Amino acid sequence: MQHFIKESRIASPPSTVFEFHESPGALERLIPPWEQVEVVEAPRSLRPGARAVLRTKLGPFRLDWIAEHTEYARDRLFADRQVKGPFSFWHHRHCFGDDGEGGTILRDEVEYRLPFGAIGELVAGRFIRSRIQRTFDYRHEVTRQACEPVASPKAVRL
């Protein structure tokens, strides 16, 4: 089993960051433009039982990735697991912690297993890990831009 964690501070309260993730179109916004992923069916909510269906390319093949939400605590966390898709196992928790200064510690925790066991890990492990890292770096930056207040230009004193 592989573990991946991405953590960032977002200068907005957890309720704002969580609300962004619940908003219509958030899933589409969080998919990096370099990924060949189509949202076939967006989840109607983040609550347990809701599903997302994505279509991705794996080489010359198209593959459906179905994720089902499994946990939900408003403004604190939600989680999903792969029901069908490219991994042998995938479980993803999205955590929203109060940083004590009016901001959020956004933490993504992923446990995953590549197909074909040790051979899959040997052949593709490093590549997949770097792809996951790049994807979550992008997702956290999109979240930051969507949730942080825009600084107003300061008056210049002469």
C-alpha positions in Angstrom: 0.0 0.0 0.0 1.3 3.5 -0.9 0.5 6.6 1.1 0.5 10.1 -0.3 -0.2 13.3 1.7 -0.4 16.9 0.4 -1.0 19.7 2.9 -1.3 23.5 2.3 -2.5 26.5 4.2 -5.4 28.4 2.6 -6.1 31.9 4.0 -9.8 31.3 4.4 -11.8 29.5 7.1 -12.6 25.8 6.7 -16.3 26.5 6.0 -15.3 28.5 2.9 -12.8 25.9 1.6 -15.3 23.1 2.2 -18.0 25.1 0.5 -15.8 25.5 -2.6 -15.5 21.7 -2.8 -19.2 21.3 -2.5 -20.0 23.9 -5.2 -21.3 22.9 -8.6 -18.4 22.6 -11.1 -15.7 22.2 -8.4 -14.7 18.8 -9.6 -14.2 20.0 -13.1 -12.1 23.0 -11.9 -9.9 20.6 -9.9 -8.9 18.4 -12.8 -5.6 19.6 -14.2 -5.8 20.7 -17.9 -3.0 18.3 -18.9 -5.0 15.3 -17.6 -7.3 13.7 -20.2 -10.2 13.3 -17.9 -13.8 13.9 -18.6 -16.5 14.2 -15.9 -19.2 11.9 -17.1 -21.3 12.3 -13.9 -20.5 14.7 -11.1 -21.6 13.7 -7.7 -24.8 15.4 -6.5 -23.2 15.9 -3.1 -20.2 14.8 -1.1 -22.2 12.7 1.3 -21.8 8.9 1.6 -23.2 7.0 -1.3 -22.8 9.9 -3.9 -20.8 8.8 -6.9 -18.6 10.5 -9.5 -17.9 8.9 -12.8 -14.8 10.1 -14.7 -13.5 8.9 -18.0 -9.8 8.9 -18.5 -7.3 7.7 -21.0 -4.7 5.1 -20.1 -2.5 4.9 -23.2 -4.7 4.2 -26.1 -7.5 2.9 -23.9 -10.4 4.8 -22.3 -11.3 3.8 -18.8 -14.1 4.7 -16.5 -13.2 5.7 -12.9 -16.0 5.5 -10.5 -15.6 7.0 -7.0 -18.1 6.7 -4.2 -18.1 9.0 -1.2 -17.8 7.2 2.1 -17.4 9.8 4.9 -18.8 13.3 5.5 -18.4 15.8 8.3 -19.4 19.3 7.2 -16.5 21.8 7.1 -14.1 19.1 8.4 -13.8 16.2 5.9 -15.1 14.0 3.2 -13.7 10.9 1.7 -14.1 8.7 -1.4 -13.0 5.3 -2.6 -12.5 3.9 -6.0 -15.3 1.4 -6.9 -13.9 0.9 -10.4 -10.8 2.4 -12.1 -7.1 2.2 -12.8 -5.9 1.4 -9.3 -6.2 -1.9 -7.4 -7.1 0.2 -4.4 -7.8 4.0 -3.9 -9.0 5.8 -0.8 -8.9 9.6 -0.6 -9.7 11.7 2.5 -10.1 15.5 2.1 -9.5 17.1 5.5 -10.1 20.8 6.4 -8.4 21.9 9.7 -8.8 25.2 11.4 -5.3 26.7 11.6 -6.2 28.9 14.6 -5.5 32.1 12.6 -8.6 32.3 10.4 -7.3 29.9 7.8 -7.5 26.3 6.8 -5.0 23.5 6.7 -6.1 21.6 3.6 -4.9 18.0 3.8 -5.4 15.3 1.1 -4.5 11.8 2.3 -4.5 9.1 -0.3 -3.9 5.4 0.1 -3.5 3.5 -3.1 -2.2 0.3 -4.6 -1.2 -0.1 -8.2 -2.4 -3.0 -10.3 0.0 -6.0 -10.8 1.5 -5.8 -7.3 5.2 -5.4 -7.0 5.6 -5.5 -10.8 3.2 -2.6 -11.2 5.1 -0.7 -8.5 8.5 -1.4 -10.1 7.4 -0.4 -13.6 5.1 2.6 -12.8 5.4 3.5 -9.1 7.7 6.5 -9.5 5.8 7.9 -12.5 2.4 7.5 -10.8 3.7 9.1 -7.6 5.0 12.1 -9.4 1.7 12.4 -11.4 -0.3 12.3 -8.1 2.0 15.0 -6.6 1.6 17.2 -9.6 -2.1 16.8 -9.6 -2.5 17.6 -6.0 -0.2 20.6 -6.3 -2.5 21.9 -9.0 -5.7 21.2 -7.0 -4.4 23.0 -3.9 -3.4 26.0 -6.0 -6.9 26.1 -7.7 -8.5 25.9 -4.2 -6.2 28.7 -2.9 -7.2 30.9 -5.9 -10.9 30.2 -5.5 -11.0 30.7 -1.7 -8.6 33.3 -0.6 -9.7 36.9 -0.6 -8.3 39.0 -3.4 -6.0 41.6 -2.0 -7.0 45.1 -2.9 -4.4 47.3 -4.4 -2.9 49.6 -1.7 -2.9 53.3 -2.3 0.5 54.6 -3.2 1.7 57.5 -1.0 3.9 60.0 -2.6 
